[in-house]
Amino acid sequence: MKAVSDMRRRRSEILVAVIGVLGLGFATLGAAGTLPRLPRDFAFPQGDGSPGTVTFSHPSHVDQKRPDCTGCHPAMFSILEKPRPTAGGPLRHPQMERGAQCGACHDGKAAFGLDNCTMCHRQEEASRR
């Protein structure tokens, strides 16, 4: 049990360090008016019944004037592993409609709502597979 506890504490320490370094880097580069190189776009696996592929793009989610990773990382999305949610399980509309994952912002107030399918689900990308 102590080994598991130690592993969890160490992982938490690593996450805090990573976020601190990223925050410092963003603050420094943000002050200069430029963003660091952000991760490439990520296409989530298309689920059954999905009207098209959902591709996440960091540049469209990062405020260039005040870049900050901590709004999404690590609470809603893992930062150290392949893009995946850390809370609420796989990306699914019921979780998002309850304000989890993407739905934390995409509520029709802070950002466009979940009722506009074509904003996220891209059929042309799905057909290129």
C-alpha positions in Angstrom: 0.0 0.0 0.0 2.8 2.4 0.9 4.4 1.9 -2.6 1.1 2.8 -4.3 0.8 5.9 -2.1 4.3 6.9 -2.8 3.7 6.4 -6.6 0.6 8.6 -6.5 2.4 11.3 -4.5 5.4 11.2 -6.9 3.0 11.4 -9.9 1.3 14.4 -8.3 4.7 16.1 -7.8 5.6 15.5 -11.4 2.3 17.0 -12.6 2.8 20.0 -10.4 6.4 20.5 -11.8 5.3 20.1 -15.4 2.4 22.6 -15.0 4.8 25.0 -13.2 7.3 24.8 -16.0 4.6 25.2 -18.7 3.1 28.1 -16.8 6.4 29.9 -16.5 7.2 29.2 -20.2 3.8 30.5 -21.3 4.1 33.6 -19.0 7.5 34.4 -20.3 6.6 33.8 -24.0 3.2 35.3 -23.6 4.8 38.6 -22.3 6.8 38.7 -25.5 3.6 38.3 -27.6 4.4 34.9 -29.0 3.2 31.4 -28.2 5.5 28.4 -27.8 5.1 25.5 -30.2 1.9 23.9 -29.2 1.1 20.2 -29.7 -0.2 19.1 -33.1 -3.9 18.7 -33.7 -5.4 15.5 -32.3 -8.2 13.5 -34.0 -10.2 11.6 -31.5 -11.4 8.1 -32.5 -14.8 8.3 -34.1 -17.4 6.6 -32.0 -20.5 4.7 -33.1 -23.1 7.0 -34.4 -20.8 10.0 -34.5 -21.5 12.3 -37.4 -17.8 12.9 -38.1 -14.3 13.0 -36.7 -13.6 15.5 -33.8 -10.2 17.1 -34.1 -8.9 19.1 -31.1 -6.6 22.1 -32.0 -4.6 23.8 -29.2 -4.2 27.1 -31.1 -8.0 27.6 -31.3 -8.2 27.1 -27.5 -5.3 29.1 -26.2 -5.6 32.9 -25.6 -2.5 34.4 -27.2 -2.6 37.4 -24.9 -2.9 35.3 -21.7 -1.8 31.7 -22.4 -2.6 29.3 -19.6 -2.7 25.5 -19.6 -4.1 25.1 -16.2 -7.7 25.6 -17.2 -7.8 22.2 -18.8 -4.6 20.4 -17.6 -4.4 18.2 -15.6 -7.9 18.3 -14.1 -10.0 17.7 -17.2 -7.4 16.3 -19.6 -4.2 14.3 -19.0 -1.0 16.3 -20.0 1.5 13.5 -19.7 -0.2 10.8 -21.8 -1.9 10.6 -25.1 -4.8 13.1 -25.3 -7.6 11.7 -23.2 -9.9 12.9 -20.5 -8.9 12.4 -16.9 -12.4 13.0 -15.5 -15.7 11.6 -16.8 -14.4 8.7 -18.9 -14.2 8.8 -22.7 -15.5 11.8 -24.5 -19.3 11.4 -24.7 -22.1 13.9 -25.0 -23.9 12.9 -21.7 -20.8 13.8 -19.7 -20.2 17.0 -21.7 -23.8 18.0 -21.3 -23.3 17.8 -17.5 -20.4 20.2 -17.7 -17.5 17.7 -17.8 -14.6 17.7 -20.3 -15.3 19.9 -23.3 -18.7 20.8 -21.8 -17.0 22.8 -19.0 -16.6 25.6 -21.6 -18.7 24.6 -24.5 -22.0 25.4 -22.8 -23.3 28.1 -25.1 -22.1 30.9 -22.8 -18.3 30.6 -22.5 -18.0 29.0 -25.9 -20.3 27.7 -28.5 -22.7 25.0 -27.2 -22.8 21.3 -27.9 -25.9 21.7 -30.1 -23.8 22.9 -33.1 -22.5 19.5 -34.3 -20.5 20.8 -37.3 -18.3 22.9 -35.1 -16.6 19.8 -33.8 -17.7 16.9 -36.0 -16.0 17.2 -39.4 -17.5 14.9 -42.0 -14.9 15.7 -44.7 -12.1 14.5 -42.3 -14.0 11.3 -41.6 -14.5 10.6 -45.3 -10.7 10.9 -46.0 -9.9 7.8 -43.9 
